[in-house]
Amino acid sequence: MAIPREAYQTLESIVGSRYISEDPVVMEAYCGGRMGHGKDLAVDREMNKIPGCVVLPRTTKEVQAAVKVANRYKIPYLPASTYWVTHCAAKRDNQMIIDLKRMTNLKIDEKNMYADLESGVIYSQLQEEAMKRGLYITTPGGGAQVAVIPNHLTWGLSPLNYRNGLPARRILGVEWVLPDGEILRLGSLSQDKDPFWGEGFGPDLRGLLRGWTGWFGAMGIVTRMAVKLLPFQPERLEMSGITPDTTLLLPVNRMKWYNFRMPDRKSLVEAMYEIGRSEIGAAATKVPIFWRYIARSKSKEDFWEQWGSDQAKNEVETNHILRVLLIGYTSEAQLAYEERVLMDIIKEYGGQMGKTRQSDESWIKNADAAGMWWMTGGYVSVEVTVDTIDCAVKGGEALAELKRKYTPPLMEDYGDPGWFQVSELGHNGYLEFLTYYDPDDAEMHRTDEWVYIAVPKEDIRVGLFNGFKIYESPLELTGAAYGPNVHHWMNKVKQVFDPNGLSNPPVPADVDELIEKVDYLKKDW
Ligand SMILES: Cc1cc2nc3c(=O)[nH]c(=O)nc-3n(C[C@H](O)[C@H](O)[C@H](O)COP(=O)(O)OP(=O)(O)OC[C@H]3O[C@@H](n4cnc5c(N)ncnc54)[C@H](O)[C@@H]3O)c2cc1C
C-alpha cells in the first residue's frame, strides 16, 4: 500500500517533483537508524515503520498545503528538521515525513539582539553569525549540529543556561502551522512582520506549544521562530585541529575554564551555590568521571582498558570535579574580578585547582557530542530534572542505586550519581542521568525495562519530575503522577488541536502502545 496517487500528485504539485520521494532506498534512509539517544530502544525497534513518502517544502505556505493534503486524505505526517531524536521516525503505515531542511532563512537583528529563523537553520550556523556580532546563544550539549527551532520546542539544555536562562524564556514570535493546516502566529508576529515580542500583542501560547518539553511533532509544525540572543564577548574563538579532533581555542583574556577537585560531593554542591549567590560565572557543572575517561581515550579499546581499572572505580568514589567557565562579558577586568571571587570560594570549600585545556569541544559551537555513545554503541539519557540542586543530587544517588540491578546490560559506571549542575545563576539545579548500553546485547530487553518502567517508577517514588519521561514513559503511569493526571490534559489539548490524530501519532503515548505490543514489558499500574 502506498500514499493514495491523487494525494501524492497533489503533494508533488506543491513542492515540485524534485522535492518529493517514495523511492524505497530514500524511505530506508528516513527510517530511523542507529544514531544514539535511544534509537536502539524498543519504541524504535518494535514500532518504527518505513515511511510512505517524504516531502521537502521550502516555505510556510508549502508546509501548510502539505498538512492540508494530509488532513484531506487522512495521511499521518511528522516534521523532521535534522532528525536527531527518535520521535522523527514514522510509527504508522504510509506516514509522510515533512523534512524541513530546505527552510534555511536566517536574519539577525543585532540591535534588538534576536534571530528570526526557519526550521532548517542549525546552531552552528546561528552561533557563528551571532558571534560575529558579539552575541551568542546556548547550544545544546548534544552538539551544534541540531536545528534551533525543534531544540527550542523540546529541550535547549546546556551548562550555559546557568547564565543564559532556560530555553523557554528565549522564544519570541512564532509562526505555527497547526495540525489541521491553519496558521497561528504568536506574540507580535500576529500583528506585524516584526517577531521581537513573545508576550504581545497577539496570543502568547508558548506554554501550550512547548510547556516543559514540547510535543515532539504531535502538535503541528513551527515554521518560523524568533529567539533571543545574548551579549557575548568580542574576541574570536579560533578553530584548531583536523576533523574529527577539532576544537575552539578560547581567548583567555576574556574566557577561561577552571577545573577544581573538591574534597567531597557536599563541598562541590556548596561551592556551586556560592558561585550562583555571588552572580559570577557562565557555567558551573559537575563532571561525571567517565567523561574524563572518554576524553582522554585514544580508541574504544583504550577506553575499556582504562575504565576497567581499579583506579577508575576509585576515582568515581573519591574525585569530585567542579568545572567552571568564566567569561569577561564586558571587559578583561570583569574576568579578573570573577576569578578572584571564584578562587576565594574554592579556597573556603577546600578545592584544589587542576589542569584544564583552554579550548571548547562541546558547549559553544562544536558537534563532537555526535559520537558520545561510541564506547558501547548505544546511549540514552534517562533523566532530566530541573528543580533544586538538592533534588538533583538525591535523585542522582537514587537512580545510581537502582541502576546496579540493570548493570549489565547497562555499562558499569561504579555508582556515579549522574551529571548535575546549576542553572539560572543558581536559582535551580539540574540533573541528567546518562545510560550507555550495547544495542546487540542479548539482554537488551532489560535496558528497555530500565528506560520505560524502572526509571519512571523511581521518579514517582523519589518525586522527580522528569522532562524526558513525560514522553519516554507510559503516559498512563507518569501522566497520572505528574500534575496529577497531566495526561488527561495532554489528551484533551491534542484532541482539540488535532481531532484527526494525524500529527506524529501515537506521540505522546507511544510507550503505552509499545507496552501493549511486547510481552517483556509488564503493565502493573
Ligand atoms: C546524543 C545526544 C545528546 C543530546 N544532548 C542534548 C543536550 O545536552 N541538550 C539538549 O538540549 N538536547 C540534547 N539532545 C537533543 C538534541 O538537541 C535534539 O536532537 C534537538 O533538540 C532536536 O533537534 P533536531 O534538529 O535533531 O530535531 P529533529 O530530530 O528533527 O526533531 C525533534 C522533534 O521535534 C519535531 N520537530 C522537528 N522540527 C519541528 C518543527 N519545525 N515544528 C514542530 N516539531 C518539530 C520532530 O518531529 C521530533 O519529534 C541530544 C541528542 C542526542 C542524540
The ligand as an SDF file (V2000), in Angstrom:
LIG
                    3D

 53 58  0  0  0  0  0  0  0  0999 V2000
   23.4460   12.0310   21.8470 C   0  0  0  0  0  0  0  0  0  0  0  0
   22.5140   13.1900   22.0290 C   0  0  0  0  0  0  0  0  0  0  0  0
   22.7460   14.1100   23.0290 C   0  0  0  0  0  0  0  0  0  0  0  0
   21.8930   15.1830   23.2170 C   0  0  0  0  0  0  0  0  0  0  0  0
   22.1490   16.1130   24.1870 N   0  0  0  0  0  0  0  0  0  0  0  0
   21.3560   17.2090   24.3140 C   0  0  0  0  0  0  0  0  0  0  0  0
   21.6340   18.2440   25.2620 C   0  0  0  0  0  0  0  0  0  0  0  0
   22.5930   18.1760   26.0100 O   0  0  0  0  0  0  0  0  0  0  0  0
   20.7960   19.3080   25.3160 N   0  0  0  0  0  0  0  0  0  0  0  0
   19.7060   19.4200   24.5010 C   0  0  0  0  0  0  0  0  0  0  0  0
   19.0130   20.4110   24.5780 O   0  0  0  0  0  0  0  0  0  0  0  0
   19.4180   18.4600   23.6110 N   0  0  0  0  0  0  0  0  0  0  0  0
   20.2160   17.3740   23.5000 C   0  0  0  0  0  0  0  0  0  0  0  0
   19.9220   16.4090   22.5770 N   0  0  0  0  0  0  0  0  0  0  0  0
   18.7150   16.5760   21.7880 C   0  0  0  0  0  0  0  0  0  0  0  0
   19.0180   17.2790   20.5400 C   0  0  0  0  0  0  0  0  0  0  0  0
   19.3960   18.5400   20.8440 O   0  0  0  0  0  0  0  0  0  0  0  0
   17.7730   17.2070   19.6830 C   0  0  0  0  0  0  0  0  0  0  0  0
   18.1570   16.4060   18.6450 O   0  0  0  0  0  0  0  0  0  0  0  0
   17.2620   18.5220   19.2230 C   0  0  0  0  0  0  0  0  0  0  0  0
   16.7040   19.2130   20.3030 O   0  0  0  0  0  0  0  0  0  0  0  0
   16.2000   18.3880   18.2060 C   0  0  0  0  0  0  0  0  0  0  0  0
   16.6970   18.9680   17.0900 O   0  0  0  0  0  0  0  0  0  0  0  0
   16.7880   18.1880   15.7660 P   0  0  0  0  0  0  0  0  0  0  0  0
   17.3050   19.1390   14.7850 O   0  0  0  0  0  0  0  0  0  0  0  0
   17.5330   16.9220   15.9510 O   0  0  0  0  0  0  0  0  0  0  0  0
   15.2410   17.9100   15.5060 O   0  0  0  0  0  0  0  0  0  0  0  0
   14.5530   16.6560   14.9720 P   0  0  0  0  0  0  0  0  0  0  0  0
   15.2080   15.4030   15.4800 O   0  0  0  0  0  0  0  0  0  0  0  0
   14.4310   16.8110   13.5080 O   0  0  0  0  0  0  0  0  0  0  0  0
   13.1450   16.8370   15.6760 O   0  0  0  0  0  0  0  0  0  0  0  0
   12.9560   16.6790   17.0610 C   0  0  0  0  0  0  0  0  0  0  0  0
   11.4580   16.5100   17.3640 C   0  0  0  0  0  0  0  0  0  0  0  0
   10.7870   17.7020   17.0630 O   0  0  0  0  0  0  0  0  0  0  0  0
    9.8570   17.5460   15.9740 C   0  0  0  0  0  0  0  0  0  0  0  0
   10.0840   18.6750   15.0890 N   0  0  0  0  0  0  0  0  0  0  0  0
   11.1540   18.8900   14.2580 C   0  0  0  0  0  0  0  0  0  0  0  0
   11.0150   20.0830   13.6460 N   0  0  0  0  0  0  0  0  0  0  0  0
    9.8600   20.6230   14.0970 C   0  0  0  0  0  0  0  0  0  0  0  0
    9.1770   21.8340   13.8220 C   0  0  0  0  0  0  0  0  0  0  0  0
    9.6690   22.7270   12.9940 N   0  0  0  0  0  0  0  0  0  0  0  0
    7.9760   22.0590   14.4360 N   0  0  0  0  0  0  0  0  0  0  0  0
    7.4490   21.1360   15.3080 C   0  0  0  0  0  0  0  0  0  0  0  0
    8.0680   19.9850   15.6080 N   0  0  0  0  0  0  0  0  0  0  0  0
    9.2590   19.7340   15.0180 C   0  0  0  0  0  0  0  0  0  0  0  0
   10.1590   16.2020   15.3620 C   0  0  0  0  0  0  0  0  0  0  0  0
    9.0040   15.5390   14.8710 O   0  0  0  0  0  0  0  0  0  0  0  0
   10.7750   15.4380   16.5180 C   0  0  0  0  0  0  0  0  0  0  0  0
    9.7790   14.8110   17.2620 O   0  0  0  0  0  0  0  0  0  0  0  0
   20.7580   15.3220   22.3800 C   0  0  0  0  0  0  0  0  0  0  0  0
   20.5120   14.3880   21.3740 C   0  0  0  0  0  0  0  0  0  0  0  0
   21.3790   13.3290   21.1820 C   0  0  0  0  0  0  0  0  0  0  0  0
   21.0880   12.3570   20.0800 C   0  0  0  0  0  0  0  0  0  0  0  0
  1  2  1  0
  2  3  1  0
  2 52  2  0
  3  4  2  0
  4  5  1  0
  4 50  1  0
  5  6  2  0
  6  7  1  0
  6 13  1  0
  7  8  2  0
  7  9  1  0
  9 10  1  0
 10 11  2  0
 10 12  1  0
 12 13  2  0
 13 14  1  0
 14 15  1  0
 14 50  1  0
 15 16  1  0
 16 17  1  0
 16 18  1  0
 18 19  1  0
 18 20  1  0
 20 21  1  0
 20 22  1  0
 22 23  1  0
 23 24  1  0
 24 25  2  0
 24 26  1  0
 24 27  1  0
 27 28  1  0
 28 29  2  0
 28 30  1  0
 28 31  1  0
 31 32  1  0
 32 33  1  0
 33 34  1  0
 33 48  1  0
 34 35  1  0
 35 36  1  0
 35 46  1  0
 36 37  1  0
 36 45  1  0
 37 38  2  0
 38 39  1  0
 39 40  1  0
 39 45  2  0
 40 41  1  0
 40 42  2  0
 42 43  1  0
 43 44  2  0
 44 45  1  0
 46 47  1  0
 46 48  1  0
 48 49  1  0
 50 51  2  0
 51 52  1  0
 52 53  1  0
M  END
$$$$
